Structure formats: structure tokens, C-alpha cells
Amino acid sequence: MFLTSLLFVLAPVTADAVPAGQSQRVTIDFSQPLQTVDGFGFSSAWSNLPVGAGTMDAFFSVSKGAGFSILRNRIPFRENPKLDDQFLEKLDGAYVFTTVKDKQGTYKNFKLNWDNWDLVATRKLLAEVTANPDYQLSKVFSSPWTPPNNPIDRWKSPTPPEEKSQNRLTEASYATKPEVGGYLDPAHYQDYADLLADYVLGFKAKMGFPLYSLSLQNEPSFDCDYESCDWTPKQFHDFLLVLNKQFTRKGVWKLNPRLKIMAAEDNNFKDSHLSEVYADPATRNLVQIAAGHQYEYGPWSMGGNIANLFTDQDNYQPNRFEASAALRKQVWMTEWNMSAFNGTSEMNRALVVAKVMHQDFTQSNLNAFVFWWSSSLMQDNRPAKLLWAMAQYSRFVRPGWRVVSTQGQPKKGVFVTTFADPSMRKFAAVVVNTNSVETKLDLHIKGARRLRNVNVFRTSESENTKLVGATPGPITSLSGSVEPSSVTTYYGELLR
């Protein structure tokens, strides 16, 4: 029997706040599997890709890296006069398409440039990933930051259909920043649905990888000065009716029966934009993945004081997506970065990520955790501690695994999350110690008689998902101490 140490450094912790003596027992009940894990990943938007020697291994290898299984790419619809993505073929500013007539009327097939710079970079990445058997990417999903819009083909309006408020898109900005703000004009719902159908239908052939999910919009309520579009709950509802009709007409569902629609990727972790979608039986089943970003967690949620990073961390409770959970939707966190925490150390930022991941999987019933750009996971041209903290989960917890009921907290600042494979023959227990002192740990096992071939991997100030211990077993519990300021994973077999 053994346990190894685990470290985490952030704000100073007093000796009486985190005693190094007796530990509270944590009970892991393998007879109570919870939600399924869909995977972990990052975004390649704007061609932000892993670069440098060994970086691809660090991101994708299941034997020596993070083993990321999800990639998020951007649909390049930007038409800024100086930065036109040129994904939609245009003639004198008007989109090029052919018109097809059926019994229901007409629809459009748009001419798309799959050699767009952003898609080319992602396609090269996908080719490299699929060529390496040690890389196990399983899901790609695409997010639009804006629908197409230019001064000739005006698909966006400055005002929402049901309101009279002014938006960032103005008559003047059509000529300079048509991609910023505005609302999708209902007169172009069918055009946009036709275009998205063409994107889905062409993705596998042009990108060399099947599309797992299509998101409807990145951050539909965030006020920014880059490509964006605002959506109301009613718009999501009304557009989904049109999208479903056009996808059916153009054979999207027939040719891509497993494709999932994602919404709404709000900049905060919530699903309120789906209220009208869920209220209508005609639309509630058209969205399979409820997604949000986690930018509500940062210094602003800690009284604006980054020094409270750990002392106040337990005050943050991620939303539970109650409406989505009631309808058995997959819940994904699809974007977050640590730019708001740049005033603290690299290891501290890694511990924040690890702790938030624990909260998401144990409190929000999360199914997938997708970080932002690959460069956000790099530090000084090398994979950062952030990546290795994520790897403590993602390398070992593979798509299809289940979160397992874990009750109890060893000490304040120490968090335990447990997972098991679908057959309940393998397990991974991830322990995050945010304290600056060694902490004793006692993990009691239920629902399994013994553990066997348990390996211990740790990320700390001096280690990157390093194998630091092993026991063949069989053993009946895990006890010992965890290093300060660290993330440790116990990975092994279950004997039932």
C-alpha cells in the first residue's frame, strides 16, 4: 500500500487552516457511476495550433501527453474588408450559389472555399493526428463567431426581430466591420440554414475527419469588438425550426445521423439562452449538447482580488445547467483561458484549472471540458503546467468513462474526483492539493473488492504528469500523503 505526495502553491496557507495531521476519509463508491465523460480538448480557431518540438505529443499522445480527444474549430465567416476569410465565394460582393427546386420550393447550394487559410491549418492538424496511432482524437466540433455579412448581402440586422434596441452593428459599420455585432435577420434564416447544411455536408470529405457537432453561435450575448453576433432565446428557437427543415431537405440528417447540434456557448457557464428551445416540444430535442464558457470565474468573482485565488475558491460554485440536465442533454464547457490570472505563478494557474475541472465534473455534471487556444496551454515555447494539470485527467479518463460517486473532502483545499471505464475494470482518481503543505489522504473503496496495478502520476512545480509510484497489489484502499501544490492521478485496475 502506498500513496504519494501532491503539491499546489497559490496564496499562503496557515498551519492551523490546513493541519497536516489526521485526514478525513473519502469514500469512492464504484457501484454508483454517474455521467459519461465525452472528452477533453482545445480550440484551433484562427489557426492557433500546437507548434514546436514534442508539442504534438504533449497535446495528443495517450502514452506521454495529455491525450486530448476533442478539437474545436472556427467556421471562417468573417468578411471584414481588410481581413476577409474568403470562405464564401462572392461575385461583386454577392454570394455565389446554385438554386435547387423541390416540392417545398427552392433552396440554395453555396460555393465554398475549403482552402481557406484557417481550414487548411486545421486540416493539416487533423491529418497529422489521424496518422499517429498514439493520438486518439475522437470528436471535432465547429463554432461560428458570426454569420456571413457584408454591405451587399446583408444577413445581419442592427436590431433583433422582437426588440427595438440598437446593437453594435450600425449602418456606418457595414462598410468597415460588418462581422461585429448585429442579429441574424429572419429573412435570411433559410439562407444561413442552407449554408450550414453545405458546411456539414462537405466537412468530412474536405477536412478528412467526421464532424461530431455543429455549434450555432459563439458567445451570443458578449459585447466585443471582434467577429460576433447576438442571439435572443426566441431566435434560437425560431432558427432551429428552419435549420431542421433545411437539414432534412438537403439530406444532412440522412448522411450524418450522429451529428449533434450544440448551443448556446454563452460567455458564462449557463444555458438560459435555451429557455424557449426547451419550452417547445418541436425544438427541445433538436439541441443535444448544452454548452457554455466559464469566464464568470476569475478575479471578478473573487472580489477583484487575485490574492484570493485559493482562500476564496470554495465560494465559486459552477452552474448546474438544471434545465439541460432534466432533459438529459450533454453538458460541455467549451471555452476558458487563464489570461485573467496572469498575475500569479504558472503552477498556481495549473492548480486553478485542475480545481475548476473537479468542480465542473462533480457539481455541474459536466461531460466535456474544452480549453481555449493551444497557445494558452503553452509557456515560453513549451507545454505549460496548465496542459499537464489537464493531462492528469485527460490522459487517463478516456471518452466513454463515467464519473464515480466520491464523498468527502480530506482537508480544505484538497479535492478528489474519481472516474471508471464503462466495464468498471479500470479507474482514475484525481487528487488536487491546493495547499502549500503536505496533506494526508485516506481513500476508502466501495463497490470493488480490491485495486490492482495502481500507478501514480503527478504534476507539481518540478514534475509533468510523471510516474512517481506503483504497486501491483491487490490492495483494498489508498492512504498516505499528497504533496503540496500538486495534482496526482491514481490509475489502475478494479477487481470486483
C-alpha positions as CSV (number, residue, x, y, z in Angstrom):
1,M,0.0,0.0,0.0
2,F,1.2,3.5,-0.8
3,L,0.3,7.0,-1.6
4,T,2.4,9.7,-3.0
5,S,2.6,13.4,-2.4
6,L,0.9,16.2,-4.3
7,L,1.6,19.9,-4.5
8,F,-0.2,23.2,-5.2
9,V,1.0,26.7,-4.5
10,L,-1.0,29.9,-4.5
11,A,-2.0,32.1,-1.7
12,P,-0.2,31.4,1.6
13,V,-1.9,28.8,3.8
14,T,-1.6,28.9,7.6
15,A,-0.7,25.9,9.6
16,D,-3.9,25.9,11.6
17,A,-6.0,26.4,8.4
18,V,-4.7,23.1,6.9
19,P,-3.4,20.8,9.6
20,A,-1.1,18.1,8.5
21,G,-2.4,15.6,11.0
22,Q,-5.4,13.3,10.7
23,S,-7.2,13.1,7.4
24,Q,-10.9,12.8,6.8
25,R,-11.8,9.6,4.9
26,V,-13.0,9.9,1.4
27,T,-15.4,7.2,0.1
28,I,-15.3,6.2,-3.6
29,D,-18.3,4.2,-4.5
30,F,-17.8,2.3,-7.8
31,S,-21.4,0.9,-7.5
32,Q,-22.6,4.5,-8.3
33,P,-21.4,5.5,-11.7
34,L,-22.7,9.0,-12.7
35,Q,-22.5,10.9,-16.0
36,T,-20.4,9.9,-19.0
37,V,-17.3,11.7,-20.0
38,D,-17.2,12.8,-23.6
39,G,-13.6,14.0,-23.6
40,F,-11.2,16.9,-23.1
41,G,-9.7,19.3,-25.7
42,F,-8.9,22.7,-27.0
43,S,-9.5,25.1,-30.0
44,S,-7.7,25.6,-33.2
45,A,-9.6,28.8,-34.1
46,W,-7.6,31.3,-36.2
47,S,-5.0,28.7,-36.9
48,N,-3.8,28.6,-33.3
49,L,-2.1,25.2,-33.4
50,P,0.5,23.3,-31.4
51,V,4.0,24.2,-32.6
52,G,7.5,23.2,-31.5
53,A,9.4,20.0,-30.9
54,G,7.4,17.5,-28.9
55,T,4.3,19.7,-28.7
56,M,2.0,17.4,-30.7
57,D,2.9,14.6,-28.4
58,A,2.2,16.8,-25.4
59,F,-1.2,17.6,-26.7
60,F,-2.4,14.3,-28.2
61,S,-0.3,11.4,-27.1
62,V,-2.1,8.9,-24.8
63,S,1.2,7.5,-23.6
64,K,3.2,10.6,-22.8
65,G,1.0,13.6,-23.2
66,A,-2.5,15.0,-22.5
67,G,-4.2,12.6,-24.9
68,F,-6.8,15.3,-25.9
69,S,-9.8,13.8,-27.6
70,I,-11.8,16.9,-28.7
71,L,-10.9,19.7,-31.1
72,R,-12.9,22.8,-31.6
73,N,-12.5,24.7,-34.9
74,R,-13.8,28.0,-36.2
75,I,-16.1,28.4,-39.2
76,P,-14.5,31.2,-41.1
77,F,-17.4,33.5,-42.0
78,R,-15.6,36.9,-41.3
79,E,-15.9,39.4,-44.1
80,N,-14.0,42.4,-42.8
81,P,-12.8,44.4,-45.8
82,K,-9.2,44.1,-44.6
83,L,-9.5,40.6,-43.1
84,D,-11.9,38.7,-45.4
85,D,-11.8,34.9,-44.7
86,Q,-13.0,34.3,-48.3
87,F,-14.7,31.1,-47.3
88,L,-17.9,32.0,-49.2
89,E,-17.2,32.6,-52.9
90,K,-18.5,36.0,-54.0
91,L,-19.1,37.9,-57.2
92,D,-19.2,41.7,-56.8
93,G,-19.9,41.2,-53.1
94,A,-22.8,38.8,-53.6
95,Y,-22.6,35.2,-52.5
96,V,-22.3,32.6,-55.3
97,F,-24.8,29.8,-55.2
98,T,-26.9,27.5,-57.3
99,T,-30.7,27.2,-56.8
100,V,-32.4,23.9,-56.4
101,K,-36.2,23.4,-56.6
102,D,-38.1,20.7,-54.9
103,K,-41.7,20.1,-53.9
104,Q,-41.3,22.5,-50.9
105,G,-39.9,25.3,-53.0
106,T,-36.3,26.3,-53.5
107,Y,-33.1,26.1,-51.6
108,K,-29.5,27.3,-52.2
109,N,-26.2,25.5,-52.5
110,F,-23.4,27.9,-51.8
111,K,-20.0,27.8,-53.3
112,L,-17.4,27.4,-50.5
113,N,-13.7,27.7,-50.5
114,W,-12.4,24.8,-48.4
115,D,-8.8,26.1,-49.0
116,N,-9.5,29.0,-46.6
117,W,-6.4,29.7,-44.5
118,D,-8.0,28.7,-41.2
119,L,-9.5,25.5,-42.5
120,V,-6.3,24.5,-44.3
121,A,-4.3,24.8,-41.0
122,T,-6.9,22.7,-39.1
123,R,-7.0,20.1,-41.9
124,K,-3.2,19.7,-41.7
125,L,-3.5,19.2,-38.0
126,L,-6.2,16.6,-38.4
127,A,-4.1,14.7,-41.0
128,E,-1.1,14.6,-38.6
129,V,-3.3,13.5,-35.7
130,T,-5.0,10.7,-37.6
131,A,-1.7,9.4,-39.0
132,N,-0.3,8.7,-35.4
133,P,-1.9,5.7,-33.6
134,D,-0.7,7.1,-30.3
135,Y,-3.1,10.1,-30.9
136,Q,-6.8,9.4,-30.2
137,L,-8.8,12.4,-31.2
138,S,-12.4,11.3,-31.4
139,K,-14.5,14.5,-31.8
140,V,-14.4,17.7,-33.8
141,F,-17.0,20.4,-33.4
142,S,-17.3,23.7,-35.3
143,S,-18.3,27.1,-34.0
144,P,-19.3,30.2,-36.0
145,W,-18.4,33.5,-34.5
146,T,-20.7,35.3,-36.9
147,P,-23.0,34.5,-39.8
148,P,-21.8,35.9,-43.1
149,N,-22.5,39.6,-43.6
150,N,-21.3,42.3,-45.9
151,P,-22.6,45.5,-47.4
152,I,-24.1,43.7,-50.4
153,D,-25.5,40.6,-48.8
154,R,-26.8,41.8,-45.5
155,W,-27.7,38.8,-43.5
156,K,-27.4,40.6,-40.2
157,S,-29.6,43.4,-38.8
158,P,-28.6,46.1,-36.2
159,T,-31.8,45.3,-34.2
160,P,-33.2,42.0,-33.0
161,P,-36.6,40.9,-34.6
162,E,-38.6,41.3,-31.4
163,E,-37.0,44.4,-30.0
164,K,-36.1,48.0,-30.9
165,S,-32.7,48.3,-29.2
166,Q,-29.6,49.3,-31.1
167,N,-26.7,46.9,-31.5
168,R,-23.0,47.4,-32.2
169,L,-23.7,46.8,-35.9
170,T,-24.7,50.1,-37.5
171,E,-25.2,51.4,-41.0
172,A,-21.7,53.0,-40.8
173,S,-20.0,49.8,-39.6
174,Y,-21.4,47.8,-42.5
175,A,-18.5,49.2,-44.6
176,T,-15.8,48.6,-42.0
177,K,-16.8,45.9,-39.5
178,P,-19.8,44.0,-40.8
179,E,-18.7,41.0,-38.8
180,V,-19.1,42.7,-35.4
181,G,-22.4,42.5,-33.6
182,G,-25.9,42.6,-35.1
183,Y,-28.6,39.9,-35.2
184,L,-29.2,37.3,-37.8
185,D,-32.1,38.7,-39.9
186,P,-35.1,36.3,-40.0
187,A,-35.3,37.0,-43.8
188,H,-32.0,35.1,-44.1
189,Y,-32.8,32.2,-41.7
190,Q,-33.2,29.8,-44.6
191,D,-30.1,31.1,-46.3
192,Y,-28.0,30.5,-43.2
193,A,-29.5,27.1,-42.7
194,D,-28.7,26.2,-46.3
195,L,-25.1,27.4,-45.8
196,L,-24.6,25.4,-42.6
197,A,-26.0,22.4,-44.3
198,D,-23.4,22.8,-47.0
199,Y,-20.7,23.1,-44.4
200,V,-21.7,19.9,-42.6
201,L,-22.2,18.0,-45.9
202,G,-18.7,19.0,-47.1
203,F,-16.8,18.7,-43.8
204,K,-15.7,15.0,-43.8
205,A,-14.7,15.0,-47.5
206,K,-12.8,18.3,-47.3
207,M,-11.3,18.0,-43.8
208,G,-10.6,14.3,-43.6
209,F,-12.4,13.8,-40.3
210,P,-16.1,13.4,-39.4
211,L,-17.9,16.4,-37.8
212,Y,-19.2,15.4,-34.3
213,S,-21.2,18.6,-33.5
214,L,-22.2,21.9,-35.0
215,S,-22.5,24.9,-32.7
216,L,-25.0,27.6,-33.6
217,Q,-23.0,30.6,-32.2
218,N,-20.0,31.5,-30.1
219,E,-21.0,33.7,-27.1
220,P,-24.4,35.1,-28.3
221,S,-24.6,37.9,-25.8
222,F,-21.0,39.1,-25.3
223,D,-20.3,42.7,-26.2
224,C,-16.9,42.7,-28.1
225,D,-15.2,44.4,-31.0
226,Y,-14.3,41.3,-33.0
227,E,-16.5,39.0,-35.1
228,S,-19.6,38.2,-33.2
229,C,-23.4,38.1,-33.4
230,D,-26.1,38.4,-30.7
231,W,-29.0,36.0,-30.4
232,T,-32.1,36.0,-28.3
233,P,-33.7,32.9,-26.9
234,K,-36.6,33.3,-29.3
235,Q,-34.2,33.5,-32.3
236,F,-32.5,30.2,-31.3
237,H,-36.0,28.6,-31.1
238,D,-37.2,30.0,-34.5
239,F,-33.9,29.4,-36.3
240,L,-33.8,25.8,-35.2
241,L,-37.2,25.1,-36.8
242,V,-35.8,26.4,-40.1
243,L,-32.5,24.6,-39.7
244,N,-34.1,21.3,-39.0
245,K,-36.3,21.7,-42.1
246,Q,-33.4,22.6,-44.4
247,F,-31.1,19.9,-43.0
248,T,-33.9,17.4,-43.7
249,R,-34.4,18.7,-47.3
250,K,-30.7,18.7,-48.1
251,G,-30.0,15.2,-46.6
252,V,-27.9,16.3,-43.7
253,W,-29.6,14.0,-41.1
254,K,-29.6,11.1,-43.5
255,L,-25.9,11.4,-44.3
256,N,-24.8,12.4,-40.8
257,P,-27.2,10.6,-38.5
258,R,-25.0,11.1,-35.4
259,L,-24.4,14.8,-35.9
260,K,-25.3,16.8,-32.8
261,I,-26.4,20.4,-32.6
262,M,-24.8,22.5,-29.8
263,A,-26.0,25.7,-28.2
264,A,-25.5,28.3,-27.0
265,E,-21.9,28.7,-25.9
266,D,-22.6,31.7,-23.7
267,N,-19.6,33.5,-22.4
268,N,-20.7,32.5,-18.9
269,F,-21.4,28.9,-17.9
270,K,-25.2,28.9,-18.2
271,D,-27.9,27.6,-20.5
272,S,-30.6,30.4,-20.2
273,H,-30.4,31.1,-24.0
274,L,-32.1,27.7,-24.5
275,S,-35.2,28.5,-22.4
276,E,-37.5,28.9,-25.4
277,V,-35.9,25.9,-27.2
278,Y,-36.7,23.7,-24.3
279,A,-40.2,25.0,-23.8
280,D,-41.3,23.8,-27.2
281,P,-41.6,20.1,-27.9
282,A,-40.9,20.9,-31.6
283,T,-37.4,22.2,-30.8
284,R,-36.3,20.8,-27.4
285,N,-34.8,17.6,-29.0
286,L,-33.0,19.5,-31.7
287,V,-30.2,20.6,-29.4
288,Q,-28.2,17.6,-28.0
289,I,-25.3,19.5,-26.4
290,A,-25.8,22.4,-24.0
291,A,-22.5,24.3,-23.9
292,G,-21.2,27.3,-22.1
293,H,-17.9,29.1,-21.4
294,Q,-16.5,29.7,-17.9
295,Y,-15.5,33.3,-17.9
296,E,-17.6,34.2,-14.9
297,Y,-14.8,32.5,-12.8
298,G,-11.9,35.0,-12.4
299,P,-10.7,37.8,-10.2
300,W,-14.1,39.5,-10.7
301,S,-15.7,36.5,-8.9
302,M,-13.2,36.9,-6.0
303,G,-13.9,40.5,-5.1
304,G,-11.5,41.7,-7.8
305,N,-8.5,40.4,-5.8
306,I,-6.4,37.8,-7.4
307,A,-4.7,37.2,-4.0
308,N,-8.0,35.4,-3.0
309,L,-7.4,32.8,-5.7
310,F,-7.4,29.9,-3.2
311,T,-8.6,31.3,0.0
312,D,-12.0,32.2,-1.6
313,Q,-12.1,29.5,-4.2
314,D,-14.7,27.5,-2.5
315,N,-17.1,30.4,-2.9
316,Y,-17.3,29.7,-6.6
317,Q,-20.0,27.2,-7.5
318,P,-20.4,26.5,-11.2
319,N,-23.9,26.4,-12.6
320,R,-25.6,23.0,-12.8
321,F,-27.5,23.5,-16.1
322,E,-30.6,22.3,-14.4
323,A,-32.9,22.6,-17.4
324,S,-30.5,20.8,-19.7
325,A,-29.8,18.0,-17.1
326,A,-33.6,17.4,-16.7
327,L,-33.7,16.8,-20.5
328,R,-30.6,14.6,-20.4
329,K,-28.5,16.8,-22.6
330,Q,-24.8,16.5,-22.8
331,V,-23.2,19.5,-21.0
332,W,-19.9,20.8,-22.3
333,M,-17.6,23.6,-21.1
334,T,-16.3,24.7,-24.5
335,E,-14.0,27.7,-23.7
336,W,-12.0,29.2,-20.9
337,N,-8.5,30.6,-20.6
338,M,-6.3,31.8,-17.8
339,S,-5.5,35.3,-19.1
340,A,-7.2,36.9,-16.1
341,F,-4.8,35.0,-13.8
342,N,-1.6,36.2,-15.4
343,G,-0.5,37.9,-12.2
344,T,0.1,34.6,-10.5
345,S,2.5,31.8,-11.0
346,E,2.4,29.1,-13.7
347,M,1.8,26.3,-11.2
348,N,-0.9,28.3,-9.4
349,R,-2.8,28.7,-12.7
350,A,-2.5,25.0,-13.3
351,L,-4.0,24.3,-9.9
352,V,-6.9,26.6,-10.6
353,V,-7.7,24.7,-13.8
354,A,-7.5,21.3,-12.0
355,K,-9.7,22.5,-9.2
356,V,-12.3,24.0,-11.6
357,M,-12.3,20.7,-13.6
358,H,-13.1,18.9,-10.3
359,Q,-15.9,21.3,-9.6
360,D,-17.4,21.0,-13.1
361,F,-17.4,17.2,-13.1
362,T,-18.7,16.8,-9.5
363,Q,-21.1,19.8,-9.2
364,S,-22.2,20.6,-12.8
365,N,-22.5,17.0,-14.1
366,L,-20.1,18.1,-16.9
367,N,-19.5,15.7,-19.8
368,A,-16.6,17.5,-21.6
369,F,-14.0,20.2,-20.8
370,V,-12.5,22.1,-23.7
371,F,-9.9,24.8,-23.1
372,W,-9.1,27.7,-25.4
373,W,-6.2,28.1,-27.8
374,S,-3.3,25.8,-27.9
375,S,-1.0,28.9,-27.2
376,S,-3.0,29.3,-23.9
377,L,-1.6,25.9,-22.9
378,M,2.0,26.9,-23.7
379,Q,4.5,28.8,-21.7
380,D,7.9,30.1,-23.1
381,N,7.5,27.8,-26.2
382,R,6.9,24.7,-24.2
383,P,3.8,22.9,-22.9
384,A,2.7,24.8,-19.7
385,K,1.7,23.4,-16.3
386,L,-1.8,24.2,-17.4
387,L,-1.6,21.4,-20.0
388,W,0.0,19.0,-17.6
389,A,-2.7,19.7,-15.0
390,M,-5.4,18.9,-17.6
391,A,-3.4,15.8,-18.6
392,Q,-3.8,14.4,-15.1
393,Y,-7.5,14.0,-16.1
394,S,-7.4,13.7,-19.9
395,R,-4.7,11.1,-20.5
396,F,-6.3,8.6,-18.2
397,V,-10.1,9.4,-18.4
398,R,-11.0,8.4,-21.9
399,P,-14.2,9.1,-23.8
400,G,-17.0,6.8,-22.5
401,W,-15.7,6.7,-19.0
402,R,-18.0,7.5,-16.1
403,V,-17.7,9.9,-13.2
404,V,-18.0,7.9,-10.0
405,S,-19.6,9.0,-6.7
406,T,-16.9,10.3,-4.4
407,Q,-18.0,11.6,-1.0
408,G,-15.9,13.6,1.5
409,Q,-13.0,16.1,1.4
410,P,-9.7,15.1,3.0
411,K,-9.0,18.7,4.0
412,K,-9.9,22.2,2.9
413,G,-8.2,22.8,-0.4
414,V,-7.9,19.2,-1.3
415,F,-10.3,17.8,-4.0
416,V,-10.9,14.2,-5.2
417,T,-12.6,13.3,-8.5
418,T,-13.0,9.6,-9.5
419,F,-13.7,8.0,-12.9
420,A,-14.1,4.5,-14.1
421,D,-14.2,2.9,-17.6
422,P,-17.6,1.5,-18.9
423,S,-16.7,-2.1,-17.8
424,M,-15.8,-0.9,-14.3
425,R,-12.4,-2.6,-14.7
426,K,-10.2,0.5,-14.7
427,F,-10.3,3.6,-12.6
428,A,-8.6,7.0,-12.2
429,A,-8.7,9.1,-9.0
430,V,-7.5,12.6,-9.5
431,V,-6.4,14.5,-6.3
432,V,-5.8,18.2,-6.4
433,N,-4.0,19.7,-3.4
434,T,-4.1,23.5,-3.5
435,N,-2.4,23.8,-0.1
436,S,1.2,24.7,0.4
437,V,1.7,21.8,2.9
438,E,1.6,18.1,2.6
439,T,-1.8,16.6,3.3
440,K,-2.7,13.1,4.5
441,L,-5.2,11.2,2.5
442,D,-7.4,8.1,3.0
443,L,-9.4,6.8,0.1
444,H,-11.9,4.2,1.1
445,I,-13.2,1.9,-1.7
446,K,-16.8,0.7,-2.1
447,G,-18.3,-1.4,-4.9
448,A,-14.9,-3.1,-5.7
449,R,-13.1,-5.6,-3.6
450,R,-9.6,-4.7,-4.4
451,L,-7.4,-2.4,-6.5
452,R,-4.5,-3.8,-8.6
453,N,-1.6,-2.4,-10.7
454,V,-2.1,1.1,-9.4
455,N,0.3,3.7,-10.9
456,V,0.7,7.2,-9.6
457,F,1.3,10.2,-11.8
458,R,1.9,13.7,-10.6
459,T,2.2,17.2,-11.8
460,S,4.0,19.6,-9.5
461,E,6.4,22.5,-9.7
462,S,9.1,20.1,-10.8
463,E,7.1,17.3,-12.5
464,N,4.9,17.0,-15.6
465,T,2.5,14.0,-15.3
466,K,5.4,12.0,-14.1
467,L,5.1,8.4,-12.9
468,V,6.1,8.6,-9.3
469,G,5.0,5.4,-7.8
470,A,3.4,2.0,-8.5
471,T,2.1,-1.1,-6.7
472,P,1.0,-4.4,-8.2
473,G,-1.4,-5.0,-5.3
474,P,-4.0,-6.2,-4.9
475,I,-4.9,-3.6,-2.2
476,T,-8.1,-2.5,-0.6
477,S,-7.6,1.2,-0.1
478,L,-5.3,4.1,-0.8
479,S,-3.8,6.0,2.0
480,G,-0.8,8.1,2.7
481,S,0.0,11.8,2.0
482,V,-0.1,14.1,-1.0
483,E,2.5,16.6,-1.9
484,P,1.7,20.3,-1.6
485,S,0.7,22.3,-4.6
486,S,0.2,19.3,-7.0
487,V,-2.2,17.2,-9.0
488,T,-1.9,13.5,-8.6
489,T,-3.7,10.7,-10.5
490,Y,-4.1,7.1,-9.2
491,Y,-4.6,4.9,-12.2
492,G,-5.2,1.2,-12.0
493,E,-7.5,-1.8,-12.2
494,L,-10.6,-2.8,-10.3
495,L,-11.2,-6.3,-9.0
496,R,-14.9,-6.8,-8.3
